[in-house]
């Protein structure tokens, strides 16, 4: 059976750490693919229009 695991973080390093932790528990033969995405928005409620980032990934694997 195919499964997905979703990850989301505000910082790249946090996302990387979460994914690496998950992958240590997943046997290589079960891994299929990773899809990665970055989204950006501007917080107009702050004085300097702060940029907000969301880093996300989806891992597809066999259960």
Secondary structure in CASP SS format (residue, H / E / C, confidence):
PFRMAT SS
TARGET T0000
AUTHOR 0000-0000-0000
METHOD secondary structure of the structure
MODEL  1
X C 1.00
X E 1.00
X E 1.00
X E 1.00
X E 1.00
X E 1.00
X E 1.00
X E 1.00
X E 1.00
X C 1.00
X C 1.00
X H 1.00
X H 1.00
X H 1.00
X H 1.00
X H 1.00
X H 1.00
X H 1.00
X H 1.00
X H 1.00
X H 1.00
X H 1.00
X H 1.00
X H 1.00
X C 1.00
X C 1.00
X C 1.00
X H 1.00
X H 1.00
X H 1.00
X E 1.00
X E 1.00
X E 1.00
X E 1.00
X E 1.00
X E 1.00
X E 1.00
X E 1.00
X E 1.00
X E 1.00
X E 1.00
X E 1.00
X E 1.00
X C 1.00
X C 1.00
X C 1.00
X C 1.00
X C 1.00
X C 1.00
X E 1.00
X E 1.00
X E 1.00
X E 1.00
X E 1.00
X E 1.00
X E 1.00
X E 1.00
X E 1.00
X E 1.00
X E 1.00
X E 1.00
X E 1.00
X C 1.00
END
